Amino acid sequence: MDFLKNTNIVIAGFLVWLFIAPRITSPRYRELFLAYMTALLLCLIATSELMIVKPVAFFFTVGGTFAFFYTLIRVRIQIINKEGK
């Protein structure tokens, strides 16, 4: 399970999970973000069990984890910018 060998799968997972991520302009952002976070957590739990058999699913979800952290950082920067004005 070489991480460098599966970087294309991680990138694909990042892009898909980033596309699924809720937009901050949505009026129901908090509800959608909670659903997004829960779905990612359940996927991580499920794919950790399959890691030996199907490492592709695990690496896809690792890309989703990177997308989750990217979403958190993006939201935090937008909040900081709003507080600064």
C-alpha positions as CSV (number, residue, x, y, z in Angstrom):
1,M,0.0,0.0,0.0
2,D,2.3,2.6,-1.3
3,F,0.9,6.1,-0.7
4,L,2.7,7.6,-3.7
5,K,1.4,4.9,-5.9
6,N,-2.2,5.8,-5.1
7,T,-1.9,9.6,-5.3
8,N,-4.2,9.7,-8.3
9,I,-6.9,8.0,-6.2
10,V,-6.4,10.5,-3.3
11,I,-6.7,13.4,-5.7
12,A,-9.9,12.0,-7.2
13,G,-11.3,11.5,-3.7
14,F,-10.3,15.1,-2.8
15,L,-12.1,16.5,-5.9
16,V,-15.3,14.4,-5.4
17,W,-15.6,15.2,-1.7
18,L,-14.8,18.8,-2.4
19,F,-17.7,18.9,-4.9
20,I,-20.0,17.3,-2.3
21,A,-19.0,19.8,0.4
22,P,-21.8,22.3,1.2
23,R,-21.4,25.9,0.1
24,I,-21.1,28.5,2.8
25,T,-23.7,30.7,1.1
26,S,-26.4,28.0,1.6
27,P,-29.0,29.0,4.2
28,R,-28.9,25.5,5.6
29,Y,-25.1,25.3,5.8
30,R,-24.9,24.0,9.3
31,E,-27.2,21.1,8.7
32,L,-25.5,20.2,5.4
33,F,-22.0,20.5,7.0
34,L,-23.1,18.1,9.8
35,A,-24.4,15.6,7.2
36,Y,-21.1,16.0,5.2
37,M,-19.0,15.4,8.3
38,T,-21.0,12.4,9.4
39,A,-20.9,10.8,5.9
40,L,-17.1,11.2,5.8
41,L,-16.7,9.8,9.2
42,L,-18.8,6.7,8.4
43,C,-16.9,6.3,5.1
44,L,-13.6,6.4,7.0
45,I,-14.8,3.8,9.5
46,A,-16.1,1.5,6.7
47,T,-13.0,1.8,4.5
48,S,-10.6,1.2,7.4
49,E,-12.1,-2.2,7.7
50,L,-11.6,-2.8,3.9
51,M,-8.1,-1.4,3.8
52,I,-6.4,-4.7,3.3
53,V,-8.8,-6.0,0.7
54,K,-9.6,-2.8,-1.2
55,P,-7.0,-0.1,-0.6
56,V,-8.5,2.0,-3.4
57,A,-11.6,2.8,-1.3
58,F,-9.4,3.8,1.7
59,F,-7.3,6.1,-0.4
60,F,-10.3,7.7,-2.0
61,T,-11.6,8.5,1.5
62,V,-8.2,9.8,2.5
63,G,-8.7,12.4,-0.3
64,G,-12.1,13.1,1.3
65,T,-10.4,13.8,4.6
66,F,-8.1,16.3,2.9
67,A,-11.1,17.9,1.3
68,F,-12.8,18.2,4.7
69,F,-9.8,20.0,6.2
70,Y,-9.6,22.2,3.2
71,T,-13.3,23.1,3.7
72,L,-12.7,23.8,7.4
73,I,-9.8,26.1,6.6
74,R,-11.7,27.9,3.8
75,V,-14.7,28.6,6.2
76,R,-12.3,29.8,8.9
77,I,-10.6,32.2,6.6
78,Q,-14.0,33.6,5.5
79,I,-15.1,34.0,9.1
80,I,-11.8,35.9,9.9
81,N,-12.3,38.1,6.9
82,K,-15.9,39.0,8.0
83,E,-14.7,39.8,11.5
84,G,-11.9,42.0,10.2
85,K,-14.3,44.3,8.3
